């Protein structure tokens, strides 16, 4: 063989092996069990609560808090984001308690207090949210709302079409597509790989799904099945995980009734920081109207 061809073949082999290694490492990082956030408690906000443990639909044990309202008008499930745990989101629970809504918070699989060693960006977390809806049904709540943050918003969009008991959904920063979220993840957490992000994302999605023995679904492919149940999408236009074009496409794919609230200066999950009072009014007004 010509020496030049040998060199070329060696370079190609090196590039293929390097790419495969990158995909394997990044997919492993994406699906790895996460460290919990700093532990908090509903008692930090003066709220009564019960520690709960319940099964996901596939039997895995999940743990969280049930925060009862004295005379509940309904119940809302909180779904936290990728990485960390449910702890920071307890800051919103007093709003719901004051408005007469009971709240169920829990850690997704592979997070916080719950069992599981892997995260699947919504594919398997569907089983978790369905288990949470089952837990509320055992407590007498047959219609529930879901407030999802980041990945939790994507989980809500993927799960609500599967269960009519989910009567209303708010997605704050929920991604439209897995690949879009992965591009943003590379941008935030692996910046040296940014030039390869759009090449890596579809490969990471496929390899992560293969490692988890499931398919990583895109919320934009499911959101249209939520109607006629209402949807509120909250988006910061500086969000790297979901572009303005992506959230507009997600909104367009949804049926009525639906709302999209965009805040130009907000980054990922920062709308409540930039517009705290408007955020509370929007979220609470939505659930008060539809639950």
C-alpha positions as CSV (number, residue, x, y, z in Angstrom):
1,X,0.0,0.0,0.0
2,X,1.2,3.5,-0.8
3,X,2.7,5.2,2.3
4,X,0.3,8.2,1.8
5,X,-2.7,5.9,2.0
6,X,-1.4,4.3,5.1
7,X,-1.0,7.7,6.8
8,X,-4.5,8.7,5.6
9,X,-6.0,5.4,6.9
10,X,-4.3,6.0,10.3
11,X,-5.6,9.5,10.5
12,X,-9.2,8.4,9.7
13,X,-8.9,5.6,12.2
14,X,-7.6,8.0,14.9
15,X,-10.5,10.4,14.2
16,X,-13.1,7.7,14.3
17,X,-11.7,6.3,17.6
18,X,-11.5,9.8,19.1
19,X,-15.1,10.6,18.1
20,X,-16.4,7.3,19.5
21,X,-14.6,7.9,22.7
22,X,-16.0,11.4,23.0
23,X,-19.5,10.2,22.4
24,X,-19.1,7.4,25.0
25,X,-17.7,9.8,27.6
26,X,-20.3,12.5,27.0
27,X,-23.2,10.1,27.0
28,X,-21.9,8.7,30.2
29,X,-21.8,12.1,31.8
30,X,-25.3,12.9,30.6
31,X,-26.9,9.8,32.0
32,X,-24.9,9.5,35.2
33,X,-26.6,9.7,38.6
34,X,-26.5,13.3,39.8
35,X,-25.3,14.8,43.1
36,X,-28.2,16.3,45.1
37,X,-28.5,20.0,45.7
38,X,-28.2,21.4,49.3
39,X,-30.8,19.7,51.4
40,X,-33.8,21.8,52.4
41,X,-37.2,21.0,53.9
42,X,-40.7,22.3,53.7
43,X,-40.3,23.2,57.4
44,X,-37.9,25.9,56.3
45,X,-40.9,27.6,54.8
46,X,-43.3,26.8,57.7
47,X,-45.1,24.1,55.8
48,X,-46.5,20.9,57.1
49,X,-45.3,17.9,55.1
50,X,-45.1,14.1,55.0
51,X,-42.1,12.2,53.7
52,X,-43.3,9.8,51.1
53,X,-41.9,6.8,49.2
54,X,-43.8,5.4,46.2
55,X,-43.1,3.3,43.2
56,X,-42.6,4.5,39.7
57,X,-44.7,2.6,37.2
58,X,-41.8,0.3,36.5
59,X,-41.3,-0.4,40.2
60,X,-38.3,1.8,41.1
61,X,-38.7,3.5,44.4
62,X,-39.0,7.3,44.5
63,X,-38.9,9.5,47.5
64,X,-40.2,13.0,48.2
65,X,-42.6,15.2,50.2
66,X,-46.3,15.5,50.2
67,X,-47.4,19.0,51.4
68,X,-51.1,19.0,52.2
69,X,-53.4,22.0,52.0
70,X,-56.0,22.2,54.8
71,X,-59.0,22.1,52.4
72,X,-57.4,21.3,49.1
73,X,-59.0,22.6,45.9
74,X,-56.6,20.3,43.9
75,X,-53.0,19.0,43.8
76,X,-49.9,19.9,41.8
77,X,-46.8,17.7,41.1
78,X,-43.4,19.5,41.0
79,X,-40.9,18.0,38.5
80,X,-37.3,19.2,39.1
81,X,-34.6,19.6,36.4
82,X,-31.7,17.5,35.2
83,X,-29.0,17.2,37.9
84,X,-29.4,18.2,41.5
85,X,-32.6,17.3,43.3
86,X,-36.1,18.6,44.3
87,X,-34.8,20.7,47.2
88,X,-34.5,24.2,45.5
89,X,-38.0,24.0,44.1
90,X,-39.6,23.9,47.6
91,X,-39.4,27.8,47.5
92,X,-42.5,27.7,45.3
93,X,-44.6,25.5,47.5
94,X,-45.9,28.2,49.9
95,X,-47.7,29.9,46.9
96,X,-49.6,26.7,46.3
97,X,-50.3,26.0,49.9
98,X,-51.7,29.5,50.4
99,X,-53.9,29.1,47.3
100,X,-55.3,25.8,48.6
101,X,-53.3,23.3,46.5
102,X,-51.6,20.3,47.9
103,X,-48.1,19.7,46.5
104,X,-46.3,16.4,45.7
105,X,-42.5,16.9,45.2
106,X,-40.1,14.0,44.5
107,X,-36.7,13.3,43.2
108,X,-36.5,11.7,39.8
109,X,-34.7,8.4,39.4
110,X,-30.9,8.8,39.6
111,X,-31.4,12.0,41.6
112,X,-31.4,13.0,45.3
113,X,-33.2,10.6,47.6
114,X,-34.7,8.3,45.0
115,X,-33.3,5.0,43.7
116,X,-31.7,4.4,40.3
117,X,-28.3,5.0,38.8
118,X,-29.1,6.7,35.5
119,X,-30.9,9.7,34.0
120,X,-32.7,9.4,30.7
121,X,-33.7,13.0,29.9
122,X,-37.4,12.1,30.1
123,X,-37.7,8.7,28.5
124,X,-37.7,6.7,31.8
125,X,-38.7,9.6,34.0
126,X,-42.1,9.2,32.4
127,X,-42.5,6.2,34.7
128,X,-41.7,8.4,37.6
129,X,-44.3,11.1,36.9
130,X,-46.9,8.4,36.2
131,X,-46.0,6.9,39.6
132,X,-46.5,10.4,41.2
133,X,-49.9,10.7,39.6
134,X,-50.8,7.3,40.9
135,X,-49.7,8.3,44.4
136,X,-51.9,11.4,44.3
137,X,-54.8,9.2,43.1
138,X,-54.4,7.1,46.2
139,X,-54.9,10.3,48.2
140,X,-58.1,11.1,46.3
141,X,-56.8,13.5,43.6
142,X,-58.1,12.4,40.3
143,X,-57.1,15.6,38.4
144,X,-53.7,17.1,38.9
145,X,-51.5,19.8,37.6
146,X,-47.8,19.5,36.8
147,X,-45.2,22.2,37.2
148,X,-42.0,21.1,35.4
149,X,-38.7,22.8,35.5
150,X,-36.1,22.3,32.7
151,X,-36.0,18.5,32.2
152,X,-39.0,18.2,34.5
153,X,-40.9,20.4,32.0
154,X,-39.9,18.0,29.2
155,X,-41.0,15.1,31.3
156,X,-44.4,16.7,31.8
157,X,-44.8,17.2,28.0
158,X,-43.8,13.6,27.3
159,X,-46.0,12.2,30.0
160,X,-49.3,14.2,30.0
161,X,-50.4,12.6,26.7
162,X,-50.3,9.2,28.4
163,X,-52.5,10.0,31.3
164,X,-55.7,12.1,31.3
165,X,-55.5,12.7,35.0
166,X,-52.9,15.3,34.2
167,X,-55.2,18.2,33.7
168,X,-52.9,21.1,33.2
169,X,-49.1,21.6,32.5
170,X,-46.7,24.4,33.1
171,X,-43.3,23.9,31.6
172,X,-40.6,26.3,32.7
173,X,-37.5,25.9,30.4
174,X,-38.5,22.4,29.2
175,X,-36.5,21.5,26.1
176,X,-38.1,20.8,22.7
177,X,-35.7,18.2,21.5
178,X,-33.1,16.0,23.2
179,X,-30.5,17.0,20.6
180,X,-31.1,20.7,21.2
181,X,-30.7,20.1,24.9
182,X,-27.5,18.2,24.3
183,X,-26.0,21.0,22.2
184,X,-26.7,23.3,25.1
185,X,-25.2,20.9,27.6
186,X,-22.0,20.7,25.6
187,X,-22.0,24.5,25.4
188,X,-22.3,24.9,29.2
189,X,-20.3,21.9,30.5
190,X,-17.8,20.9,27.8
191,X,-16.9,24.1,26.0
192,X,-13.8,22.8,24.3
193,X,-16.1,20.5,22.3
194,X,-18.4,23.4,21.2
195,X,-17.3,23.2,17.5
196,X,-18.4,19.5,17.5
197,X,-21.7,20.0,19.4
198,X,-24.0,19.6,16.5
199,X,-22.1,16.5,15.3
200,X,-21.9,15.0,18.8
201,X,-25.6,15.6,19.9
202,X,-27.4,13.0,17.6
203,X,-24.7,10.5,18.3
204,X,-24.8,11.0,22.0
205,X,-28.6,10.7,21.9
206,X,-28.4,7.4,20.1
207,X,-25.6,6.0,22.3
208,X,-27.3,7.1,25.5
209,X,-30.5,5.5,24.4
210,X,-28.7,2.3,23.6
211,X,-27.0,2.3,27.0
212,X,-30.3,2.8,28.7
213,X,-32.2,0.3,26.5
214,X,-34.8,2.9,25.6
215,X,-35.4,5.7,23.0
216,X,-34.9,9.3,24.0
217,X,-38.0,11.0,22.9
218,X,-38.5,14.7,21.8
219,X,-41.2,16.6,23.6
220,X,-42.1,18.5,20.4
221,X,-43.3,15.2,18.9
222,X,-45.7,14.7,21.8
223,X,-46.9,18.1,22.8
224,X,-49.7,18.2,20.3
225,X,-51.4,15.2,22.0
226,X,-51.9,17.2,25.2
227,X,-54.8,19.3,23.9
228,X,-57.5,20.1,24.9
229,X,-55.8,20.2,28.3
230,X,-54.1,23.6,28.8
231,X,-50.4,24.3,28.5
232,X,-48.2,27.2,29.7
233,X,-44.7,27.5,28.3
234,X,-42.2,29.8,30.1
235,X,-39.0,30.7,28.3
236,X,-36.0,32.9,28.7
237,X,-34.7,34.0,25.4
238,X,-31.1,33.6,26.5
239,X,-31.6,29.9,27.3
240,X,-28.9,27.8,25.6
241,X,-30.8,24.6,25.9
242,X,-33.9,25.7,23.9
243,X,-33.6,28.5,21.3
244,X,-36.4,31.0,20.6
245,X,-37.0,29.2,17.4
246,X,-37.3,25.8,19.2
247,X,-39.8,27.1,21.8
248,X,-41.8,28.8,19.1
249,X,-42.0,25.5,17.2
250,X,-43.0,23.7,20.4
251,X,-45.7,26.3,21.0
252,X,-46.9,26.0,17.4
253,X,-47.1,22.2,17.7
254,X,-49.3,22.4,20.8
255,X,-53.1,22.6,20.6
256,X,-55.4,25.0,22.4
257,X,-55.6,26.3,25.1
258,X,-52.0,27.3,25.3
259,X,-49.8,30.2,26.4
260,X,-46.2,31.2,25.7
261,X,-44.5,33.6,28.0
262,X,-41.0,34.8,26.8
263,X,-38.7,37.0,28.8
264,X,-35.9,38.5,26.6
265,X,-33.3,39.0,29.3
266,X,-33.7,35.6,31.1
267,X,-31.3,32.7,30.9
268,X,-32.3,29.1,31.6
269,X,-34.7,28.9,34.5
270,X,-34.2,32.5,35.3
271,X,-37.6,34.0,34.4
272,X,-38.7,33.9,38.1
273,X,-35.6,35.8,39.0
274,X,-36.2,38.6,36.5
275,X,-40.0,38.9,36.9
276,X,-40.7,37.4,40.4
277,X,-44.2,38.8,40.9
278,X,-45.3,38.3,37.4
279,X,-44.0,34.7,37.5
280,X,-46.0,34.0,40.6
281,X,-49.2,35.6,39.1
282,X,-48.8,33.7,35.8
283,X,-48.2,30.3,37.3
284,X,-50.7,30.5,40.1
285,X,-53.3,32.2,37.8
286,X,-52.9,29.3,35.3
287,X,-53.5,26.6,37.9
288,X,-56.3,28.5,39.6
289,X,-58.1,28.8,36.2
290,X,-57.7,25.3,35.0
291,X,-57.6,23.0,38.1
